[in-house]
Amino acid sequence: MVKGKVDIISNAEKVKLNFTGNAGMTVGGTGDVLSGIIAGLMAQHDDPFEAAVAGAFVNGAAGDFVAEEIGFHMVATDIIDWIPQLLDDPMSHLKVRKPIGK
């Protein structure tokens, strides 16, 4: 996985791009949150590639909700509060509800 403005997730056979996340997530600990999400999904017997794809989306989308709520001055623990909502309703993400750039 390559984290950046657009995340690249690959297992050498498949590639997915993730567009969730924001500049406020460059603080320490957000990668640890991402690792925890992926590990939790893998513990439920998810395919490692699919767990990484879903984990990148959930982590980034949670960060987007935090940025919408409090701005870019977040800490990693702020992201954790949004994870259950995104796992219950991934379509709730603001970039899914409205086109990017609007």
Disulfide bonds with the S-S distance in Angstrom:
none
